[in-house]
Amino acid sequence: MQWYTVYTKPKREDAVAGSLENAGIEVFNPKLKQKKYMQGAYRNKISPLFPCYVFVKFEPETTAHMIKYTRGVRRIVGGDMPWPVSDDVIDAIRDKEEGGIVAIKPPQLKYGDSVAINDGPLSGLKGIFEKELNGRERVVLLMSAIEYQARAVVDKAFLVIA
C-alpha cells in the first residue's frame, strides 16, 4: 500500500478523514496552528496544513472506487492512475508535528535584519529587527515611514525575512 492525495471539497478535510478512518483506511490530515489577528485580537487558529487535501494510504485497484465516492471527496489526485506520495514526504511532515499539529518556527532574527510583516494590523509594512522582548514571542522593529522612524512591537509569528 502507498500514500495518495485526495482532493476534497472546501472545509471537508475532517469529514472525509473521519469517514475513511471509520471504513478502516489509514488517513493523514495534518493540521497547522497559526496566530491570526481576528476581530481586534490575536488568536490561535488550527487549520489544515493543506486546505482541500488529505493523504490516504490504500491499494488503488481495490479501494479507489470507494474513496472516490466518499461524501466530500472531489477526486483522487492523478485520476485513473493515482500519483503516489513518497513515505519520505509523509514522514517529513510527521517529524514536524508536535501533539498532532505541525509547528512552524518563527524565523531566527539578528539585529539589523530586514523583515516584512505578513499578518495583523501592520500587514504589508517593512522594518528592521531591533530586539526580542521577554517571552520570545514579541519583537521590536524600527519602522520607516515618510522621514519618520518609529518603533513597533510585533508578534514574531507575523514576520518573514525580507
Residue pairs with C-beta under 8 A, 6 or more apart in sequence:
1 26
1 57
1 58
1 59
2 57
2 84
2 85
2 87
3 28
3 55
3 56
3 57
3 84
3 85
3 86
3 87
3 89
3 90
4 55
4 56
4 57
4 58
4 60
4 76
4 77
4 78
4 82
4 83
4 84
4 85
5 53
5 54
5 55
5 56
5 76
5 77
5 78
5 82
5 83
5 85
6 16
6 53
6 54
6 55
6 56
6 67
6 73
6 75
6 76
6 77
7 52
7 53
7 73
7 74
7 75
7 76
7 77
8 16
8 52
8 53
8 54
8 72
8 73
8 74
9 52
9 72
9 73
9 74
10 51
10 52
12 52
12 72
13 29
13 48
13 51
13 52
13 53
13 54
14 29
15 71
15 72
16 27
16 54
16 70
16 71
16 72
16 73
17 27
17 29
17 54
19 70
19 71
19 72
20 27
20 54
20 56
20 67
20 70
21 27
23 66
23 70
25 56
25 57
25 58
25 63
25 67
26 56
26 57
26 58
27 54
27 55
27 56
27 57
28 54
28 55
28 56
28 57
28 90
28 93
28 94
29 48
29 54
29 55
30 48
30 49
30 50
30 55
30 93
30 94
30 97
30 102
31 46
31 47
31 48
31 49
31 100
31 101
31 102
32 46
32 47
32 48
32 49
32 101
32 102
32 104
33 44
33 45
33 46
33 101
33 102
33 103
34 44
34 45
34 47
34 104
34 157
35 42
35 43
35 44
35 45
35 119
35 155
35 157
35 158
36 42
36 43
36 44
36 45
36 119
37 43
37 119
37 120
37 121
37 123
37 158
38 45
42 120
42 155
46 101
49 93
49 102
52 74
53 77
55 85
55 90
56 67
58 64
58 67
60 76
60 81
60 82
64 76
64 82
67 73
67 76
68 75
68 76
76 82
77 83
93 102
96 102
96 103
96 104
97 103
106 156
106 157
106 159
107 115
107 156
107 159
107 160
107 161
109 115
109 129
109 132
109 139
109 156
109 159
109 161
110 129
111 129
111 130
111 131
112 128
112 129
113 128
113 129
113 161
114 126
114 127
114 128
114 129
114 161
114 162
115 126
115 127
115 128
115 129
115 141
115 159
115 160
115 161
115 162
116 124
116 125
116 126
116 159
116 160
116 161
116 162
117 123
117 124
117 125
117 126
117 127
117 141
117 154
117 158
117 159
118 158
118 159
118 160
119 157
119 158
120 154
120 155
120 158
122 143
122 152
122 154
122 158
123 158
125 143
125 145
126 143
126 162
127 141
127 142
127 143
127 144
127 152
127 154
128 141
128 142
128 144
129 139
129 141
129 159
130 139
130 140
130 141
130 142
130 151
131 139
131 140
132 138
132 139
132 140
132 156
133 139
133 140
133 153
136 156
137 155
137 156
137 157
138 153
138 154
138 155
138 156
139 153
139 154
139 155
139 156
139 159
140 151
140 152
140 153
140 154
141 151
141 152
141 153
141 154
142 149
142 150
142 151
143 149
143 150
143 151
143 152
